[in-house]
Amino acid sequence: MRTVVCSDLGITLLQPRAEVCPRGQRTDVQKYCRPCTESPELYDWLYLGFMAMLPLVLHWFFIEWYSGKKSSSALFQHVTALFECGMAAVVTLLVSDPVGVLYIRSCRVLMLSDWYTMLYNPSPDYVTTVHCTHEAVYPLYTIVFIYYAFCLVLMMLLRPLLVKKIACGLGKSDRFKSIYAALYFFPILTVLQAVGGGLLYYAFPYIILVLSLVTLAVYMSASEIENCYDLLVRKKRLIVLFSHWLLHAYGIISISRVDKLEQDLPLLALVPTPALFYLFTAKFTEPSRILSEGANGH
């Protein structure tokens, strides 16, 4: 009877029993399990940073959405959300292998299929399925789940006490809505990582660029910013602008990767371009002006 040994994308008829690589290992070219001893590449760290930013940005969005203009608690909630996500990231690194240091060892991502080993469970005799599922991209897949779990625990420990103490400007039914929103988006983010982690790994730089451009345009339009004076009149608007510029730069660096970073660094000079283009063209697209010109027959 033929027996198998599992590899990343199939089987090898070498050993007398089927073996799955334990966590922290993956198969090499000879189909033997080898420990993951490499350091994550810059692109891997940028991917983890993107996945870490998602709950933080959603926290800030819902805090701002539900706090209202008269609430003075929004700033404290923003800082608390940043503290929660920052602490969750530090704790996640500390509990990952090697334990106790802000450093992780990883396996190199070679192809998209590395993220979906569960789709390559072989059937040597076309009857019995050999389950070869393991984390070939260790720890990029599971470390995100650990981070989200710590984010959720820290939020439930810290945020309700803070909101109850300082959110006096909100009604009782509105105080905890940002927390309720997090109880919805954390499961969504978890499913997104579970199903689309590999796709996000390759697409996140473009997602950052597109979403940051769209949200900046929507914010400037909703805030009725038509010139530089409208932008400088409030500090909050400058903070939002600089935050989007940082996201633009983050996306450009992620797209360039390490091997082309020096060549693509001049592209960072294009970071302010979308905002400048909006300011220079906003007066030509003002709805009232278009309507008045249409009424005059122009």
N, C-alpha and C positions, 0 to 999 in steps of 0.2 A: 504493500500500500504506500502511495506517495504521501509525504507530509511536507509542510511548508513552514517558512519563516517570513514574518511580515516585513515589508519595506514601506517607504513613504507612499508609493503609488502602485503597489501591487504585491507580488509574492516572489520568493526565490526558493527553488527546490534544493535546499542545502542541508537542513538540520532535521532531526527526527521529531520535532514538535513545533507547533506554531507559537511564536513569541511576539509580544508587543513591547516596543521600547518603553521603559519606565519614564515617568515625567522627568524632564531635564535632560533627555537624551533623544537623539534621532539617528537614523541610519546613514552610513557613509556610502561611498561609491561601491564598496564591496558588500553592501547590505548588512553590515554589522552595526549594532547600536553603539554610538559613541557619545560621551558626555558633552553637553554644550558648555564650552569654555571660552567662547569669544565674547568680546565686548560689543554692545549694540552700536550700530553705525549712527551717524548724525541723523540720517533719515528716520531710523527707528525711534530715536528720542523725539524727533519732531512729530512723529505719528502719535506717540504716547502723550506728548504735550497737547496735541489736538484733541485726543479723547478726554484728557483731563480738563481742557477748557470748556467742553460742551456743557457739563452740569453747572459750571461757574457762570457761564454766559446766560444760561437759562434761569439760574437763581436771580441774577441781576435783572434780567428782563421782567420776571414776574414780581420781584420786589418793587421795581419801579412802576409796574402796571397797577398793582394793587395798593401802593402806598398813598397815592393821591398827591396833589400839589401842596396841600396844607400840612401834610405829615412831616414831622421832623425826625422820624425814626428811620427813614430810608438809608441815610448814610451809615448808621450803626449796623443795619441789616446787611448792607453791602460789605462792610468790613468783616462782619461775622461770617458771611458766605465765603469770602476770600480766605479767612482763617480756617474754616472747616475744610475747604478743598485743599489748602496748603498742608494742613496737618494730615489729612487723609493720604496725600501723595507721599509725605515723609514716612508715615507709618507703613504704607504699602511697600516702599523700598526697603525699609528695615526688616520686614517680615519675609521678604523674598530672598531667594538664595543668591549669594551668601547672606545669612541672617545677621543682622546687627550693624550693617554698613550701608551707606547710601550708594550702593553699586549693585548692578545685576549682571549676571552672565546670561548669554542668549545663544540661540541657534540662528544661523544666517538664513534669511528668507531668500529662496531661490526662484520661486514661481508662485502664481496665484493658487495652484492646487495644493501647496503646502498648508494653506489655511483650512482646507476641507478634506482632511484624510478620511473622514467618515463616509465620503462618497466613493472610496476606492477599496472597500472591503471585498476581497476576492472570493470566488467560488470555484475552487480547483476542479471539483467533480460536477459542477453545475447544480449541485443539490445543497451541500453544506456551505454556509457562509463563514469565513474566517474573519473575525473582527480585529482589524489592525488599526483601529482609531487611536491616535496619540497626538500630542501637541508638537508637531514638527517645527513650529515657529516659536517655541518656548523662549520667554514667557509672554510674548506680545499678545497672545489671545486671552489667557486667564488673568493676567495681572490687571487688566481693565476691569474685570468683574470684582476683583478684590478691592480695587480703588473705589468703585461705586458703592460697595458694601460699607466701607469705612465712611464715605461721604454721607450715606444715609444714617448711619449710627450717630455720627457726630452732629448732624443736623437735628436729629430727634432729641439729643441730649442738651444742646445749647440753644437752638433757635426759639423753642417755645418759651423758655424762661426769659430770654431777651425781649421777645415780642410782647409778652405779658407785662414787662416792666416799663418799656419805653414807648410802646405804640399807643399812646393815649389819644392821638389825633384821629384814630380809626374806630369805627364801631366794632362791637364784639364779633360780629359775623365776618368782618373784613380783616381782622388782625392776623388770622392764620391762613388766609387764602394762598399766600406765597408758599407756605409749607404744604398745603394740600396739593398745590400744583406740582411740587417736587415729588410727591407720592405718586403722581401720574407719569411724570417724564422720566423718572429713574427706571421703572420697568420698560418703558419704550426704548431708552438708551441701551438697556441690557439686551433686549431682543435684537436691536439694531447691531450691536457688537456680535451677538451670537450668530446671526444670519449673514450679515454683511461685513464682518470684520476684514476679510481679505479684500473686498472691493473698496472699502474705506481706506485701507492701507495704501492703495495705488491712486485713489481719486481725491484724497483729502486736500492736497494743495490747491486743486482747481475748485473744490467746494468752498474753501476759505476765500479765495479770490472772488468768486461769483457772489457768494452770500454777503461778503463785506461790501462789495460795490452796490449791491441792491439795497441793503439795509442803510447804507450811508445816504443814498439817493432818497429813499423813503423818509428817513429822519429829517434831512434838510428840507424836503418838500413839506412835510407835516409841520415843521417848525417855522415855515415861511421865511427861510433864509434865502435872500436874494442878492446879498452883497457882503463884503468883508465886515462892514460895521455890524450887520445883523449877527454875524458869526462871533464877533468879539464882545458883544454887549453882555453875554452871560458866560461865566466860567464853565458851566455844565456843557455848553455846546462845544467848547474847546476840548474838554475832556473826551467827549464822544468822538470828535474829529481825530484827535491823536490816537485814541484806541483803535479806530478803523485804520489809521495809517500803520499802526503796529501789526494789525492783521494782514494788511496788504504786504508788508515786508516779510512777515512770517510765511505767507503763501509763496512769494517769489523765491525765498531761500529754500523752501521745501521742494519747489519744482526744479531748482538748479542742482540739488544734491551736492555731494562733496566734490565729485570729480570735475564739475563745471562751475564751482562756486566763484572762483576768482574771475572767470569770464563773465558771469552773470551779475556780479556785484554792481556794475554801473546801472543795471535795471532798477536798483533801489531808488535812483533819482526820479523814477516815474511814479513813486508812491503818492505824491501830492497831486498828480495830474487829474484824477477823476474829480476831486473836490474843486480844483481850479476851473476845470471845464464846466462844472455845474454852475459855479458862480458867474462865469463869463457868459453863459447861455441862458441863465434863468430868466432874465428880463425879456428874452425873445419868445419864451414859451409861457408867459403869464396868461392864465385863462381870461382874465378881464380884458387884457389888451387884444387877444385874439378875437373875442366876442365883439369888442368895439370896432375893430377893423372890418370884421364881417358885416356889421350893421351899416358901416359907411361904404360898403361895396368894394373894399380893397381886396 
